[in-house]
C-alpha cells in the first residue's frame, strides 16, 4: 500500500482564506496533511507535472508510517512578518484517514483537465471573496513580496495597475489581479471537467461569522464523507492574516462597477446571494 491519494483539493482563489480553511479541515481527526502547505504542482507546465508526479504523491501520508506526522506551516502574523510553525498530527490505529492539499493559485492557473487526469476522484473546494477586496489584498501581498526582495512583476501603483488591468480584462487578456476575481469564468471551467457534484464553493465572508462558519464546515465535512466533528474551537482562529490598511475609496466604485455584471451571473449560477455589490 502506497501513499494516500488526495481526496480533496482546495484550489483557491488567492487571498480568499484558503490557509484558514485548510487548517480548519486538518483539525478533523480523520484528515492528514500534505507535507508542503502549497505544492503548486498543477500550476507547472504539463511536462513537469508528468515528470514530477511520483514526488508529488510522496508528499502525502503513507498509511504504514503514521507514528507522528509533522508539517512546517509558513505563517504571516498581524504585522506582516513571515514565520514558520511546526504542526504535529497524532494518529490512531484502525482509523480511516483522508488527505488533501491547498494550492491557492490552482483555480486561476491550473488546467482542470490535467488535474482530472491525475486525480480523477478528487473533490474540488473553491473559496470566493468580495472580488474588490480580494484584488486589493492580492496587490498588497505582491508589494510585501517586493519588500522582502522577491522577484515579482513591476508595480506602478494600485490605481494605475487596476485601471490598466480592467481595460485589458475587458478585451479578454489574462490579468494578475482583476481576472482572478471573475469567479464565474473559473467555476464554469472546472465544472465542465469535474461536474457540479464534485465541487464545493465557499464564500469567505461566511467563515468570519460564527454560526455560518460552523454550518459551512459541517456541510463540507458531509461533502468529504467524514464523521461529524465540532469545529467551534478551531474556527475562532485565523491563519495567514495580513495587517489591516485602508482601501483607496476612489477606486472602490470603479472596481465595483467592473465586477457587478460577473457577480450577478455568479449569484444566479450558485442560486445564492453574495452581497458583493457595495
N, C-alpha and C positions, 0 to 999 in steps of 0.2 A: 504494500500500500504506500503510495507516494504522498506528496504534499496535498493539503486540502485545496480544492479548486474554489476560487472566489464565487460566492453565492450572490453577492451584491456589489455594485459599483456606483459610488457617489460621483457623478460625472461633473458636478459644478452647478451653477456658474460661480466664477471667481468673485470673492468679496460678498458672498451670499450666506455665510455661516456654515460652510461645509466642514470646517475644522471642528466646530462645536458639535455638529450633528454626528460626526464620526466618533467623537469621544463619548457622546451620549449612548450610541449603539454599543461601543466597547464596554460600557458599564454592565451590559446584559451578560449574565453568566454563561451563555451559550455562544457568545461572539468573541472570536480571537482576531488579533490584528495582523496586518501586513507589517513586515519588518521596517518598511520605509513609509513615512507619512504620505507622501505623494510620489509614487513611482514615475508618473508621466510616461508610462510605457507606450500607450496607444497614441500619443501625440508625436511619436517619432515617424520617420519615413518607413513605409511598409517593409522594405528590405531589412532595416534594423530591427523591426518588430519580429520578423521571421528568424533572424539570426540570433536574437537575444531571448527568445521565448522560454527556453529552459531556465535561464537566470531569473526571469520574471516569476515563473511558477514556484521557484525555490524561495521566493520572498515570503511565501505563506506557510503556516504551521504544518509540521509533519505530525500526524496523529500518533506515531510511535515514539515521539520525543516531546512530550508535553509536560515535563517536570516543572519547569517555570519559564514563562516567556516574558521577555522584556522588549520594550520598544523605546527608541530615542525619539522624543517628541519636540521638534523645534517650536518655540512659542514666542509670541510678541506680548510684552507687558504694556500697561496703560501709558507708559512713557515712550512707547515705540521701540524699546530695546529688545533685541533678539536674545533668547536664552534657550537652553535645552533641558528638558525634564525627562528622567527615565521613568517610564511607566511599567509597572510589574503586573502580570496576569497569572493568577493561580488557576490550576485546572484540577478536575476530579476524574477518577476512573469511571467508566461506564456512562460518561456524559457525552451527549451528541453535540458537536460544535459546527459552526459555520464560520467563514471568514470572508473578508471583502476589503476593498480599498477605496480611497477618496483622492482623485486627481482632478482638481477643480478646473483645469484647462480643457479637459476632455470634451465637455459639452460643445464648445465652440470650435475646437481644433482637431479633435479625433474624428475618424471616419467610422460611423456606427457599423458599416458593413464589415470592416476589419475587426472590430470588437466582437461582432456576432460570430465571425469565423473561429475565433479563439475561445470565446466564452458564450456558446450558444444558449445556455440556460440561465445566464446571469440576470439578476433583477436590477434594473436601472433606477437610480434615485436622483432626482433633479431638485435643486433649490433655486427659487427665484426671489429676487428682492426688488423693491422700487427701483426701476432702471436708472433714474436720475441719481439717486443716492449710490447705487452700485458703480456707476461710471465715475463719480467723484471719488469714491473710496479706492477704486482701482487706480485712478490717476495719482492719488496720494501715495499709494503703495509704490508705484514706479518712481516717484520723487524720493521716497525713502531709500529705495534701491540705489539711486544715483548718489545719495548722501553717503551710502556705505561703500561707494566706489565700484559698484557693479556696472557691467556694460548693459545699457538699455537704449531704447530709441531716444532721439533727441526731443526734448520738450520745449515748446515755445511759450508756454503759459496756458493755464486752464481754458480761458475764454477763446484764445486763438485756436488752440488744438481742437476744442469741441466744435466750434463753428466750422472748421475745415472738415472734420470727420462727418458732421451731419450732411454737409454738401456732398462728400464722397459717397456716403451710405445711400443717399437718395438716387445715385446713378449706378448703384449695385456694386460698389467697391467694398472690399473687406477692410474693416477698420478695427483698431485695437481696443478702443474704449466704448464707442457708441454701439457698434454691431453686436457685441455680446448681450446687450440689454433688449434686443428684439427677440425675445424668448420664443415667440410663436414659430419663427423660422426653424430654430433648433429643435423644438419639440416635435414638429411635424417630420423633420428629417429622421429623428430617432424612432418615432412611432412607425414610420414606414418600414423600418427594418425589424424592430422588436415587437411591434404591436402595442396597443394601449394597455393590455393586461399585464405587461411585463415592466411597466414604467410607473413610478410613484412620484408625484410632484408635491413639493412643499413650498409654501410661501414663508420666507424667512421671518417676516414680522410676526407670524403666528407662534414662532418659537420663543418670542420675547414675552408672551403672555402666559402666566401660569396654567390656567385652565385649558387654553387652546394647545399649549405645548404638550401637555400630558395627553390630550386627545390625539394629537398628531403622532406622538411616539407610540401610543397604543395601536393606532391604525398601521403604523409602519411595522411594528412587531408582528401583527397579524399578516401583513403583506409578505414578510420574510418567513412565515410559518414557524415563529419562535414561541416559546412558552410566555405567558403573561409575566410582566416584570414591573416593579414600582420604580419609576424613573424620577420621582419627586426630588430626591436629594441631589442627584447629578444635574438636574435641569436648573438648579439655582446658580450653576457655574457658567462662565463664558470663557471661550478659548480664542486665542489669537486676536485680541481686541486692540485696535489702534486707538491712539489718543484722539479725543474729540477736537473738532475745529469747525469754524463757521463756513457754510456754503455760500458762494457768491450769488446773492439773491437775484441779481440782474440776469444771470444765466439760467436760473431755475425755470422761469417762464418759457424761455426759448426751448429748453430741453423737454419740458412737459408737453409743449405743443408738438414737438417732433415725435415723441413716444406715444401720444394719445391714441392714434389710429391702431397701432400694433397692440397696445394694451387692451383696447376694446375687442379686438379679434381674439386675443388670448382669453379674455373673460368669457366670451361666447363659446370658445372651444372647450374650456375647462368647466363651463357651467357653474362658475362661482365668481363672486365679487372680489376684486383685488384692491380697490380703493387707492389707486396709484395716480389719480388724475389731479392731485393737488400737492 
